[in-house]
Amino acid sequence: MKLVLAIVQPQDAAMLVDALTEHGYRVTRLSSQGGFLREGNVTLMLSVEDQQVNHVIHVVREHCSTRARFVSPMPPIAESGEFYPPAPLEVQVGGATVFVLKAETRKL
């Protein structure tokens, strides 16, 4: 057994959960927050057989897209009276971060 954790953007989460459940996977959805952009994410948890991991990753790839986004960095520390507004930076957001962990199930 494997525990698959997929961290995705909220825009992709609903369609991904629908696709995974259509393929017969049970999915637990958790709200989470990222540290870099300090925005909300969705963490999906699935427990699957070892041979199903590649199929789950394939479904995640199909439903999670990468997007370009502009963010404003923190202003630089300047001498008193000086101010240089930072230029927005283009960053790639979206897609998915997937962790696959060994899991053991026990009936209690």
MONOR-V715180 format. One record per residue. N is the residue number from 1. SS is DSSP state (alpha for helix, beta for strand, coil for the rest). PSI is psi in degrees with one decimal (none if undefined). D_CENTER is the distance of its C-alpha to the mean C-alpha in Angstrom with 2 decimals. Layout:
# MONOR-V715180
n,ss,psi,d_center
N,SS,PSI,D_CENTER
N,SS,PSI,D_CENTER
This chain:
# MONOR-V715180
n,ss,psi,d_center
1,coil,148.2,21.78
2,beta,147.0,18.20
3,beta,119.4,15.36
4,beta,124.7,12.04
5,beta,121.1,8.89
6,beta,119.8,5.74
7,beta,118.3,2.52
8,beta,166.7,2.55
9,coil,150.6,5.42
10,alpha,-31.6,8.50
11,alpha,-29.5,10.50
12,alpha,-18.1,9.07
13,alpha,-46.6,8.81
14,alpha,-47.6,12.62
15,alpha,-36.0,13.60
16,alpha,-44.5,11.32
17,alpha,-42.7,12.78
18,alpha,-45.6,16.12
19,alpha,-42.6,16.03
20,alpha,-41.4,15.23
21,alpha,-32.1,17.97
22,alpha,-30.0,20.30
23,coil,5.0,20.13
24,coil,9.9,21.14
25,coil,143.3,18.11
26,coil,132.4,17.80
27,coil,135.2,14.43
28,beta,129.4,13.87
29,beta,127.6,11.53
30,beta,139.5,11.04
31,beta,139.4,10.50
32,beta,173.2,9.12
33,beta,134.9,9.58
34,coil,155.8,8.67
35,coil,-31.3,11.88
36,coil,-55.9,12.27
37,coil,-4.3,12.39
38,coil,43.6,12.78
39,coil,161.4,10.97
40,beta,145.3,9.51
41,beta,176.4,6.04
42,beta,129.3,6.25
43,beta,122.5,6.38
44,beta,135.7,8.44
45,beta,131.2,11.37
46,beta,140.2,13.94
47,beta,119.0,17.20
48,beta,161.7,18.66
49,coil,154.8,21.67
50,alpha,-42.3,21.46
51,alpha,-9.4,22.48
52,alpha,-10.1,19.72
53,alpha,-47.7,16.80
54,alpha,-37.7,17.29
55,alpha,-41.6,17.52
56,alpha,-45.5,14.25
57,alpha,-38.7,12.52
58,alpha,-44.8,14.74
59,alpha,-40.7,13.79
60,alpha,-45.7,10.02
61,alpha,-40.0,11.30
62,alpha,-28.6,13.71
63,alpha,0.1,11.63
64,coil,115.0,8.66
65,coil,153.8,10.50
66,beta,140.6,10.59
67,beta,151.4,12.66
68,beta,142.0,15.11
69,beta,147.0,15.59
70,beta,131.9,18.40
71,beta,151.3,18.22
72,coil,121.3,21.32
73,coil,167.0,21.61
74,coil,142.5,23.71
75,coil,143.7,27.40
76,coil,155.0,29.26
77,coil,125.7,31.98
78,coil,166.7,35.23
79,coil,157.6,38.89
80,coil,134.2,40.31
81,coil,-14.6,40.90
82,coil,141.7,38.60
83,coil,124.0,35.38
84,coil,105.3,33.29
85,coil,129.7,30.49
86,coil,144.9,27.44
87,coil,142.1,26.41
88,coil,145.1,22.97
89,beta,140.9,20.59
90,beta,126.2,18.57
91,beta,154.5,15.02
92,beta,127.5,12.45
93,beta,165.5,9.24
94,beta,-157.1,6.86
95,coil,-146.7,6.68
96,beta,149.4,4.24
97,beta,121.9,4.89
98,beta,130.2,7.41
99,beta,136.0,10.20
100,beta,119.7,13.48
101,beta,149.1,16.10
102,beta,140.9,19.71
103,coil,148.9,20.57
104,coil,130.7,23.96
105,coil,140.6,24.90
106,coil,135.1,28.00
107,coil,126.1,29.79
108,coil,none,31.10
